[in-house]
């Protein structure tokens, strides 16, 4: 007998066909006839039936759909049928999956070669499928306009803190526990949430976030000057620091507060003052202007516009006692004031100067003076509106209800407020912020804060059309080079 004839006889002695066995298996599986399925399996494991019934019970399967694909021959006596399936889970709805039914000739018959992954691929190697209870927020925070917040908004930290104040809701999730003990969520049904408005403005938040794209270790805070509503917070500060709670030396942006204190002593924006390249407090250390610039006799407004360190140190240390100075700046929140924004926050701090050296350093935003970017945005907002007020991320009194009453509003003297506005306009018109791409109508103050052993921090605070802001770039260099270009992109993007 030839080899070909022997092969024909051997094939004819095999019971059934892979197509018939696969069809019978799928039919029995659809019916839930586990005993019939078992009879088609070669050496079915002892827990074969229990695995099927347990999986259906665990996942609360109400219905099963199976759609076989085209049978593929994988050898002389082996084949496989890829198939798609759908299980309808009582708690989660339909769940699709893909698997493969493998077959082979065993004991002169085509039989199913079963493994746990036949039920689902993720059951391979002792994987586990289970339902789990997960918790989710009861609110979806949206913008003041009721819109979803922009993608990549850099405000996640603050939104998470806001969400934490609301109760969580339970929901069901289908998850897989992998052989390496990691967990994958395959299907979930989020708890029903209610949209809840914040004070964040979608266009302002988007503009702030896009202005920080490509910039690391920086932040922008924007506030509606007339109300204290926080319109945007884009925060890319590193090391877990935040624009609401981490204190930094504010550098020359603090001169805005110092200028207010000096105007309370009677100094006006038009008064002539000296701006030498260096000024030494009698009996104490000298202070220098950036680059040693000597501008001679200029108006107080011009000294602010050009950020004359020497002018401010001389005027403050001769016109004010340390205690008077400390009291004057404390009205701007520089006394460790807590800010109930809804996501927490602090303003700034400054100790009573211990000696004239410290006094001079404090005057130019160094020494013991520290502030958050949020605090410095508040300074700019107070100048534009004429009132220092606590900021908030939630409408109405919601933030106060969660975190306590805010500090009282502090109206600025009308002449002082107008004088500060004049000086901040001068910064952009002809001072340290001039010819830098800032839109018309912007007023502001640059700041460069020295950091021992590191590159300077760059600051810029300002306002335009009821939007006050602070741009802070940690170790970014001067305020003009690091912060002002970001502010220009931000304002142009609104």
C-alpha positions as CSV (number, residue, x, y, z in Angstrom):
1,X,0.0,0.0,0.0
2,X,1.4,3.4,-0.9
3,X,2.0,6.2,1.6
4,X,-0.8,8.3,0.1
5,X,-3.3,5.6,0.4
6,X,-2.3,5.1,4.1
7,X,-2.8,8.8,4.8
8,X,-6.3,8.6,3.4
9,X,-7.2,5.7,5.5
10,X,-5.8,7.4,8.6
11,X,-7.8,10.5,7.9
12,X,-11.0,8.5,7.4
13,X,-10.5,6.9,10.8
14,X,-10.6,10.2,12.6
15,X,-14.0,10.9,14.1
16,X,-15.7,14.2,13.0
17,X,-14.0,17.3,11.7
18,X,-12.6,20.5,13.3
19,X,-15.6,22.5,11.9
20,X,-18.1,20.1,13.4
21,X,-16.5,20.1,16.8
22,X,-16.1,23.9,16.9
23,X,-19.7,24.4,15.8
24,X,-21.0,22.0,18.5
25,X,-18.8,23.7,21.2
26,X,-20.0,27.2,20.3
27,X,-23.7,26.0,20.2
28,X,-23.4,24.4,23.7
29,X,-21.6,27.4,25.1
30,X,-24.3,29.8,23.8
31,X,-26.9,27.6,25.6
32,X,-24.9,27.4,28.7
33,X,-24.7,23.6,28.4
34,X,-21.5,23.1,30.3
35,X,-21.7,19.3,30.4
36,X,-22.0,19.2,26.6
37,X,-19.0,21.5,26.3
38,X,-17.0,19.3,28.6
39,X,-17.6,16.2,26.5
40,X,-16.0,18.0,23.5
41,X,-12.8,18.9,25.5
42,X,-9.8,16.7,25.7
43,X,-8.9,16.1,29.3
44,X,-11.0,18.8,30.7
45,X,-9.8,20.0,34.1
46,X,-11.7,19.0,37.1
47,X,-12.9,22.6,37.7
48,X,-14.0,23.1,34.1
49,X,-17.6,23.6,35.0
50,X,-16.9,25.6,38.1
51,X,-14.7,28.1,36.1
52,X,-17.5,28.8,33.7
53,X,-20.3,29.2,36.2
54,X,-18.1,31.1,38.6
55,X,-17.0,33.6,36.0
56,X,-20.6,34.2,34.9
57,X,-21.7,34.6,38.5
58,X,-18.8,36.8,39.5
59,X,-19.3,39.2,36.6
60,X,-23.1,39.0,36.8
61,X,-23.4,37.9,33.1
62,X,-26.9,38.1,31.9
63,X,-26.3,37.2,28.2
64,X,-23.5,35.9,26.0
65,X,-23.0,36.3,22.2
66,X,-20.3,34.4,20.3
67,X,-19.3,35.0,16.7
68,X,-16.8,32.4,15.2
69,X,-14.4,33.5,12.6
70,X,-12.8,31.4,9.8
71,X,-11.2,28.1,10.9
72,X,-7.5,28.0,10.3
73,X,-5.4,24.8,10.0
74,X,-2.3,24.9,12.1
75,X,-1.0,21.4,11.4
76,X,-1.9,18.0,10.1
77,X,-4.0,17.4,13.2
78,X,-4.6,20.8,14.7
79,X,-6.7,23.9,13.9
80,X,-8.0,27.0,15.6
81,X,-11.0,29.2,15.3
82,X,-10.6,32.9,16.3
83,X,-13.9,34.3,17.6
84,X,-15.4,37.5,19.0
85,X,-17.6,37.5,22.0
86,X,-19.9,39.8,24.0
87,X,-20.9,39.4,27.6
88,X,-23.7,41.5,28.9
89,X,-22.9,42.5,32.4
90,X,-25.8,43.4,34.6
91,X,-24.0,46.4,36.1
92,X,-22.0,47.6,33.2
93,X,-23.7,46.6,29.9
94,X,-22.1,44.8,27.0
95,X,-18.4,43.9,27.1
96,X,-16.6,42.8,24.0
97,X,-13.7,40.4,23.9
98,X,-11.7,38.4,21.4
99,X,-10.3,34.9,21.9
100,X,-9.4,31.7,20.1
101,X,-10.8,28.1,20.3
102,X,-8.0,25.6,19.7
103,X,-8.7,22.1,18.4
104,X,-6.6,18.9,17.8
105,X,-7.0,15.2,17.0
106,X,-6.9,13.3,20.2
107,X,-7.9,9.6,20.5
108,X,-8.9,9.6,16.8
109,X,-11.4,12.4,17.3
110,X,-11.3,16.2,16.9
111,X,-11.5,17.7,20.3
112,X,-11.2,21.1,21.9
113,X,-7.9,21.8,23.6
114,X,-9.2,24.0,26.4
115,X,-7.3,26.5,28.5
116,X,-8.6,29.3,30.8
117,X,-7.7,31.9,28.1
118,X,-10.5,30.3,26.0
119,X,-12.9,32.0,28.3
120,X,-11.0,35.3,28.1
121,X,-7.3,35.9,27.1
122,X,-6.7,37.8,30.4
123,X,-7.3,34.6,32.4
124,X,-4.0,33.2,31.1
125,X,-1.4,32.4,33.7
126,X,-3.8,32.6,36.6
127,X,-5.1,36.1,35.7
128,X,-8.3,37.1,37.4
129,X,-11.4,39.0,36.2
130,X,-13.6,40.6,38.9
131,X,-16.0,43.4,39.6
132,X,-14.8,46.0,42.0
133,X,-16.3,49.0,43.7
134,X,-14.6,52.3,42.8
135,X,-15.2,55.8,44.0
136,X,-15.6,58.8,41.9
137,X,-16.4,62.5,42.3
138,X,-20.0,63.6,42.7
139,X,-19.3,66.8,40.8
140,X,-17.7,67.7,37.5
141,X,-15.9,71.0,37.9
142,X,-16.4,73.3,34.9
143,X,-15.6,76.9,34.0
144,X,-17.6,79.9,35.0
145,X,-19.2,79.7,31.6
146,X,-20.3,76.1,32.2
147,X,-17.9,74.6,29.7
148,X,-15.4,71.9,30.2
149,X,-11.9,73.0,31.1
150,X,-9.3,73.1,28.3
151,X,-7.1,70.0,27.8
152,X,-3.6,70.2,29.4
153,X,-4.7,73.1,31.6
154,X,-2.1,72.8,34.3
155,X,-4.7,73.3,36.9
156,X,-5.2,69.7,37.9
157,X,-3.8,70.1,41.4
158,X,-6.3,72.8,42.3
159,X,-9.3,71.0,40.7
160,X,-8.4,67.9,42.7
161,X,-8.4,70.0,45.9
162,X,-11.7,71.5,45.0
163,X,-13.2,68.1,44.2
164,X,-12.1,66.7,47.6
165,X,-14.6,69.0,49.3
166,X,-17.5,67.2,47.7
167,X,-18.7,63.7,48.7
168,X,-17.6,60.8,46.5
169,X,-20.0,58.3,44.9
170,X,-19.5,54.6,44.4
171,X,-19.5,52.9,41.0
172,X,-18.7,49.5,39.6
173,X,-15.7,48.6,37.5
174,X,-14.6,45.4,35.7
175,X,-10.9,44.9,36.3
176,X,-8.3,42.3,35.6
177,X,-5.6,41.3,38.1
178,X,-2.6,40.4,36.0
179,X,-0.1,37.7,36.7
180,X,2.3,40.3,38.0
181,X,-0.4,41.5,40.4
182,X,-0.9,44.7,38.6
183,X,-4.5,45.8,38.0
184,X,-6.2,46.9,34.8
185,X,-9.6,48.5,34.6
186,X,-11.4,47.1,31.6
187,X,-14.8,48.7,31.9
188,X,-16.3,51.1,34.3
189,X,-19.5,53.0,34.8
190,X,-18.7,56.4,36.3
191,X,-21.0,57.6,39.0
192,X,-23.5,60.2,37.9
193,X,-22.0,63.6,38.4
194,X,-23.4,67.1,38.6
195,X,-21.7,69.9,36.8
196,X,-20.4,72.6,39.2
197,X,-19.1,75.9,38.2
198,X,-15.8,77.3,39.3
199,X,-14.6,80.9,38.7
200,X,-12.1,79.8,36.1
201,X,-12.7,81.4,32.7
202,X,-12.2,79.0,29.8
203,X,-10.5,81.6,27.5
204,X,-8.3,83.0,30.2
205,X,-7.4,79.5,31.5
206,X,-6.6,78.3,28.0
207,X,-4.4,81.4,27.3
208,X,-2.5,80.9,30.6
209,X,-1.9,77.2,29.9
210,X,-0.8,77.8,26.3
211,X,1.5,80.6,27.5
212,X,3.3,78.0,29.7
213,X,3.6,75.3,27.0
214,X,7.3,74.5,26.7
215,X,8.1,76.4,30.0
216,X,9.1,74.4,33.0
217,X,9.0,75.4,36.7
218,X,6.7,78.4,36.2
219,X,3.2,79.5,37.0
220,X,0.6,82.0,36.0
221,X,-2.3,83.2,38.2
222,X,-5.0,85.5,36.9
223,X,-7.7,87.3,38.9
224,X,-10.7,89.4,38.0
225,X,-9.6,92.6,39.7
226,X,-13.1,93.9,40.5
227,X,-14.3,90.7,42.2
228,X,-11.4,88.5,43.3
229,X,-12.5,85.6,41.2
230,X,-9.6,83.5,40.1
231,X,-9.9,83.4,36.3
232,X,-6.9,81.1,35.6
233,X,-4.2,79.1,37.4
234,X,-1.7,77.4,35.2
235,X,1.0,75.8,37.4
236,X,4.0,74.0,36.2
237,X,6.1,74.5,39.3
238,X,8.3,71.5,40.2
239,X,9.0,69.5,43.3
240,X,5.4,69.6,44.6
241,X,5.4,73.4,45.0
242,X,2.3,75.4,44.1
243,X,1.5,78.9,43.1
244,X,-1.0,79.2,46.0
245,X,1.0,78.0,48.9
246,X,4.8,78.1,48.2
247,X,6.6,81.3,49.2
248,X,9.3,82.9,47.1
249,X,11.2,86.2,47.4
250,X,9.2,88.6,45.1
251,X,12.1,90.8,44.1
252,X,11.2,94.2,42.7
253,X,7.5,93.4,42.2
254,X,7.4,94.1,46.0
255,X,8.2,97.7,45.2
256,X,4.5,98.1,44.3
257,X,3.7,97.5,48.0
258,X,6.7,99.7,49.1
259,X,5.6,102.5,46.9
260,X,2.2,102.4,48.5
261,X,3.8,102.7,51.9
262,X,6.0,105.6,50.8
263,X,3.0,107.5,49.3
264,X,1.3,107.2,52.8
265,X,4.2,109.3,54.0
266,X,3.4,112.1,51.5
267,X,5.7,111.1,48.6
268,X,4.0,111.7,45.3
269,X,4.7,110.2,41.9
270,X,6.0,113.6,40.6
271,X,8.4,114.3,43.4
272,X,12.0,114.3,42.5
273,X,14.2,111.6,44.0
274,X,17.8,110.5,43.6
275,X,18.6,107.3,41.7
276,X,22.4,106.9,42.0
277,X,24.1,103.7,40.9
278,X,24.9,102.9,44.5
279,X,23.4,104.0,47.8
280,X,24.8,103.1,51.2
281,X,22.6,103.3,54.3
282,X,24.6,105.4,56.8
283,X,26.6,103.0,58.9
284,X,25.4,99.9,57.1
285,X,25.8,98.1,53.7
286,X,25.5,99.6,50.2
287,X,22.8,98.7,47.7
288,X,23.3,98.8,43.9
289,X,21.0,99.2,40.9
290,X,21.0,96.6,38.2
291,X,24.1,97.1,36.1
292,X,25.1,100.0,38.4
293,X,22.8,102.4,36.4
294,X,23.0,106.0,37.7
295,X,19.9,108.0,36.6
296,X,20.5,111.1,38.7
297,X,17.5,113.1,39.8
298,X,14.2,111.7,38.4
299,X,10.6,111.6,39.5
300,X,9.4,108.9,41.9
301,X,7.3,107.4,39.1
302,X,10.4,107.2,36.9
303,X,12.3,105.5,39.7
304,X,9.6,102.9,39.9
305,X,9.5,102.4,36.1
306,X,13.2,101.8,36.0
307,X,13.2,99.8,39.2
308,X,15.8,101.9,41.1
309,X,16.9,99.9,44.1
310,X,18.8,102.9,45.4
311,X,15.8,105.2,45.4
312,X,13.6,102.8,47.2
313,X,16.1,101.9,49.9
314,X,17.0,105.5,50.6
315,X,13.4,106.7,50.7
316,X,12.0,103.8,52.8
317,X,14.8,103.8,55.3
318,X,14.7,107.6,55.8
319,X,10.9,108.0,55.8
320,X,9.7,105.0,57.7
321,X,10.6,103.2,60.9
322,X,10.9,99.4,60.6
323,X,7.7,98.9,62.6
324,X,5.8,101.4,60.5
325,X,7.0,99.8,57.3
326,X,6.0,96.3,58.6
327,X,2.5,97.6,59.4
328,X,2.1,99.3,56.1
329,X,3.0,96.1,54.0
330,X,0.9,93.9,56.3
331,X,-2.2,95.5,54.9
332,X,-1.4,93.8,51.6
333,X,-1.4,90.3,53.2
334,X,2.2,90.1,54.2
335,X,1.5,88.7,57.6
336,X,1.0,85.1,56.8
337,X,-2.7,85.6,55.7
338,X,-4.5,82.4,54.9
339,X,-6.6,82.7,51.7
340,X,-9.8,80.5,51.6
341,X,-9.8,80.1,47.8
342,X,-11.5,76.7,48.0
343,X,-8.2,75.1,47.3
344,X,-6.3,76.8,50.1
345,X,-3.6,79.3,49.8
346,X,-1.5,81.9,51.6
347,X,-0.4,85.4,50.7
348,X,3.0,86.6,51.9
349,X,5.1,87.3,55.0
350,X,7.7,89.7,56.3
351,X,9.3,90.0,59.7
352,X,10.0,93.3,61.4
353,X,13.5,94.2,60.1
354,X,16.2,93.3,62.7
355,X,18.6,96.1,61.5
356,X,19.0,98.5,58.6
357,X,20.7,96.0,56.4
358,X,17.6,93.7,56.6
359,X,15.4,96.8,56.2
360,X,17.1,97.7,52.9
361,X,16.9,94.1,51.7
362,X,13.2,93.9,52.5
363,X,12.5,97.1,50.6
364,X,13.7,95.5,47.3
365,X,11.8,92.2,47.9
366,X,14.7,90.2,49.3
367,X,15.6,89.7,53.0
368,X,12.7,88.2,54.9
369,X,10.0,89.1,52.3
370,X,8.3,86.1,50.7
371,X,5.1,85.8,48.7
372,X,3.2,83.3,46.6
373,X,2.4,84.0,42.9
374,X,-1.2,84.2,44.0
375,X,-0.4,86.9,46.5
376,X,1.4,89.0,43.9
377,X,-1.5,88.6,41.5
378,X,-3.6,90.0,44.3
379,X,-1.3,93.0,44.6
380,X,-1.9,93.8,40.9
381,X,-5.6,93.3,41.2
382,X,-5.7,95.7,44.2
383,X,-4.0,98.4,42.2
384,X,-6.4,98.1,39.3
385,X,-9.6,97.9,41.4
386,X,-8.5,100.1,44.3
387,X,-9.4,97.3,46.8
388,X,-7.2,94.5,48.2
389,X,-9.6,91.5,48.4
390,X,-9.2,87.8,49.0
391,X,-9.4,85.6,45.9
392,X,-11.6,82.6,45.3
393,X,-12.0,79.7,43.0
394,X,-15.7,79.1,43.7
395,X,-18.8,81.2,43.2
396,X,-20.3,83.3,45.9
397,X,-19.6,82.3,49.4
398,X,-18.8,78.6,48.7
399,X,-15.1,78.9,49.4
400,X,-15.8,80.7,52.7
401,X,-18.3,78.0,53.6
402,X,-15.7,75.3,53.1
403,X,-12.6,77.0,54.4
404,X,-13.8,79.8,56.7
405,X,-14.3,83.6,56.2
406,X,-11.8,85.4,54.1
407,X,-9.8,88.4,55.4
408,X,-11.7,91.7,55.1
409,X,-11.4,93.8,52.0
410,X,-8.9,96.7,52.4
411,X,-9.8,99.8,50.2
412,X,-6.8,101.7,49.0
413,X,-6.7,105.5,49.4
414,X,-7.9,106.9,46.1
415,X,-4.8,109.0,45.5
416,X,-2.5,106.1,46.3
417,X,-4.3,103.8,44.0
418,X,-4.1,106.2,41.1
419,X,-0.5,106.9,41.8
420,X,0.3,103.2,41.7
421,X,-1.6,102.8,38.4
422,X,0.4,105.7,36.9
423,X,3.7,104.0,37.9
424,X,2.7,100.6,36.7
425,X,1.7,102.1,33.3
426,X,5.1,103.8,33.2
427,X,6.9,100.5,33.6
428,X,5.3,99.3,30.3
429,X,5.4,102.6,28.5
430,X,9.1,103.4,29.0
431,X,10.5,101.4,31.9
432,X,11.7,97.8,32.4
433,X,8.7,96.3,30.6
434,X,8.8,98.6,27.6
435,X,9.0,97.4,24.0
436,X,8.4,93.8,25.0
437,X,5.3,92.8,23.1
438,X,2.8,93.6,25.8
439,X,-0.6,94.6,24.4
440,X,-1.7,98.2,24.6
441,X,-3.3,99.0,27.9
442,X,-1.1,96.7,30.0
443,X,0.3,98.0,33.3
444,X,2.8,96.1,35.4
445,X,5.9,95.7,37.4
446,X,8.9,93.5,36.7
447,X,10.8,91.7,39.4
448,X,14.1,89.8,39.6
449,X,14.7,88.0,42.9
450,X,18.2,86.8,43.9
451,X,18.6,83.2,45.1
452,X,21.8,82.3,46.8
453,X,23.8,79.8,44.7
454,X,21.1,79.7,42.0
455,X,19.9,81.6,39.0
456,X,17.5,84.5,39.8
457,X,13.7,84.1,39.9
458,X,11.8,86.1,37.2
459,X,8.6,87.8,38.0
460,X,6.1,90.1,36.3
461,X,2.8,91.3,37.7
462,X,0.2,93.5,36.0
463,X,-3.3,94.0,34.8
464,X,-5.3,94.8,31.7
465,X,-9.1,95.2,31.3
466,X,-10.0,93.8,34.7
467,X,-7.6,90.8,34.5
468,X,-4.8,91.1,37.0
469,X,-2.0,88.5,36.8
470,X,1.3,87.2,38.0
471,X,3.9,85.4,36.0
472,X,6.6,83.6,38.0
473,X,9.5,81.6,36.5
474,X,11.7,79.9,39.2
475,X,15.4,80.4,38.4
476,X,14.4,81.8,35.0
477,X,16.6,84.9,35.1
478,X,15.4,88.5,35.1
479,X,11.8,89.4,35.1
480,X,12.1,91.1,31.8
481,X,13.8,88.2,30.0
482,X,11.9,85.3,31.6
483,X,8.5,86.5,32.8
484,X,7.5,89.4,30.5
485,X,7.5,87.3,27.3
486,X,5.2,84.8,28.9
487,X,2.9,87.5,30.1
488,X,2.8,88.9,26.5
489,X,1.8,85.5,25.1
490,X,-0.9,85.1,27.9
491,X,-2.5,88.5,27.3
492,X,-2.4,88.2,23.5
493,X,-4.1,84.8,23.8
494,X,-7.1,85.9,25.8
